[in-house]
């Protein structure tokens, strides 16, 4: 599944590195539902934003146009639990930033101060 991701945050990378270095400790903490080791798969552009654009007429409703639109905007990110909570606390759970330029699918992460890498 990690191969399908488009963005991995610094927090998620740290959790994965620690899990690889000490799998037994990671498994114990995961089993105890320790939020410090919880990972969250997130849609970089919320599904509601994608659907709203389709129904607002921003995209020609042909198979090719919809496919191209989804190929551009359907991006998955891997975040730590704390980074996801920060995104939600800043009102970006299901919305793009107010000043979104409609160019950067990872603008929510940048607006929330979530650092990471495109993978």
C-alpha positions as CSV (number, residue, x, y, z in Angstrom):
1,X,0.0,0.0,0.0
2,X,2.8,2.4,0.7
3,X,3.6,2.3,-3.0
4,X,0.3,4.0,-3.8
5,X,1.1,7.1,-1.7
6,X,2.0,10.4,-3.3
7,X,3.2,12.2,-0.1
8,X,4.8,11.1,3.1
9,X,5.0,13.5,6.0
10,X,8.1,13.9,8.1
11,X,6.1,12.6,11.1
12,X,5.0,9.5,9.2
13,X,8.5,8.9,8.0
14,X,9.8,9.1,11.5
15,X,7.2,6.5,12.7
16,X,8.1,4.2,9.8
17,X,11.8,4.5,10.5
18,X,11.3,3.7,14.2
19,X,9.1,0.8,13.4
20,X,11.8,-0.7,11.1
21,X,14.5,-0.1,13.7
22,X,12.6,-1.7,16.6
23,X,9.6,-3.7,15.3
24,X,8.8,-5.3,18.6
25,X,8.4,-1.9,20.4
26,X,6.4,-0.6,17.5
27,X,4.0,-3.6,17.6
28,X,3.6,-3.3,21.4
29,X,2.8,0.4,21.1
30,X,0.5,-0.2,18.1
31,X,-1.4,-2.9,20.0
32,X,-1.8,-0.5,22.9
33,X,-3.4,2.0,20.5
34,X,-0.6,4.6,21.2
35,X,-1.5,7.6,19.1
36,X,2.2,8.5,18.8
37,X,2.6,5.5,16.4
38,X,-0.7,5.9,14.6
39,X,-0.5,6.6,10.8
40,X,-3.3,8.1,8.8
41,X,-3.9,7.8,5.0
42,X,-5.4,11.1,3.8
43,X,-6.7,12.4,0.5
44,X,-4.5,15.4,-0.3
45,X,-7.4,17.1,-2.0
46,X,-10.5,16.0,-0.1
47,X,-13.0,13.9,-2.0
48,X,-15.8,16.4,-1.4
49,X,-13.7,19.1,-3.1
50,X,-13.1,16.8,-6.1
51,X,-16.8,15.8,-6.4
52,X,-17.9,19.5,-6.0
53,X,-15.7,20.5,-8.9
54,X,-17.1,17.7,-11.1
55,X,-20.7,18.7,-10.4
56,X,-19.9,22.5,-10.6
57,X,-19.1,22.1,-14.3
58,X,-15.3,22.6,-13.8
59,X,-14.7,19.4,-15.7
60,X,-16.3,18.2,-19.0
61,X,-18.2,15.1,-18.1
62,X,-16.6,12.6,-20.5
63,X,-14.7,9.5,-19.5
64,X,-11.4,11.0,-20.7
65,X,-11.9,14.4,-19.0
66,X,-13.0,12.8,-15.7
67,X,-10.1,10.4,-15.9
68,X,-7.6,13.1,-16.5
69,X,-9.1,15.2,-13.6
70,X,-8.8,12.3,-11.2
71,X,-5.3,11.5,-12.3
72,X,-4.3,15.1,-11.5
73,X,-6.1,15.6,-8.1
74,X,-6.6,12.1,-6.5
75,X,-3.5,12.0,-4.3
76,X,-2.9,10.1,-1.1
77,X,-0.8,11.3,1.8
78,X,0.5,9.4,4.8
79,X,0.5,11.5,8.0
80,X,1.1,10.9,11.7
81,X,-2.0,11.1,13.9
82,X,-0.8,14.4,15.3
83,X,-0.3,15.9,11.9
84,X,-3.8,14.8,10.9
85,X,-5.2,16.4,14.1
86,X,-3.4,19.6,13.3
87,X,-4.9,19.6,9.8
88,X,-8.3,19.2,11.2
89,X,-7.8,21.8,14.0
90,X,-7.0,24.4,11.3
91,X,-10.3,23.8,9.5
92,X,-8.7,21.8,6.6
93,X,-10.2,18.4,7.3
94,X,-12.5,18.6,4.2
95,X,-11.4,21.8,2.6
96,X,-8.6,23.3,0.7
97,X,-7.0,26.5,1.9
98,X,-8.9,29.7,1.1
99,X,-6.1,30.9,-1.1
100,X,-5.6,27.6,-3.0
101,X,-4.2,28.3,-6.4
102,X,-5.7,25.1,-7.9
103,X,-2.2,24.1,-8.9
104,X,-0.8,22.3,-5.9
105,X,-2.6,19.2,-4.7
106,X,-0.6,19.3,-1.4
107,X,-1.6,22.9,-0.5
108,X,-3.5,21.7,2.6
109,X,-0.3,20.2,4.0
110,X,1.7,23.3,3.3
111,X,-1.0,25.5,4.9
112,X,-1.0,23.4,8.0
113,X,2.8,23.4,8.3
114,X,3.1,19.7,7.6
115,X,6.5,19.0,6.1
116,X,7.2,16.0,4.0
117,X,8.2,14.6,0.6
118,X,6.4,13.7,-2.6
119,X,6.9,10.0,-3.2
